[in-house]
Amino acid sequence: MRRIASLIRRGLERTRPLWPDVGRAYRWLRAAAHILANRAGLDAAGVQARYERLLAAWAGQRGEAGTLAVAVDHFMKVTASYRPGLFHCYQVEGLPRTNNGLEQLFGAHRHHERRATGRKTASPALVLRGAVRLVAGVVARARPVTARELAAADRQRWMELRAGLERRRRARVMRHRFRQDPDAFLARIEQRLLQPTLPP
């Protein structure tokens, strides 16, 4: 126990010069987290304006971060790369605010599919129909879907979506047939191309 206390004491003594910079940077990060938590209930434009004012203040006070000035630069660079999609969650109700939230969303789907199918990896059907199955699964877990909502669906869009899924399925079937016997597959295509279009 004494040895651990001694190690902690020595660690604190050696890092003491760094603590003022860490404390200041931590306050800045807390301010950023507070804005993004949006407890004030602002719309996307309001959150973005507040966040951009904070980043401008950081840029002006960068020198005050001392040894963490490089870390501030890195934070600003990463934030700039995420900026185009950073505020969508305030426009779309129920959209997770972080990658962790999205990962949990997809993880829940993977968990339910594993329980239903017994497969440890993603099923081929999920790869083919993920654009539909994933959305349907997320919506169904979020709230019950009524028959009235299903009846009000745009039939034309539904048929176009089904046709797109069928094209993807056919392409997958053709790839599978090609991999099984490439020579026979190519011979069938060649024969079809060489057939006369009109009977003699």
Secondary structure, 3 states (H helix, E strand, C coil): CHHHHHHHHHHHHHHHHHHHHHHHHHHHHHHHHHHHHCCCCCCHHHHHHHHHHHHHHHHHCHHHHHHHHHHHHHHHHHHHHHHHHHCHHHCCCCCCCCHHHHHHHHHHHHHHHHHHHCCCCCCHHHHHHHHHHHHHHHHHHHCCCCHHHHHCCCHHHHHHHHHHHHHHHHHHHHHHHHHHCHHHHHHHHHHHHHCCCCCC
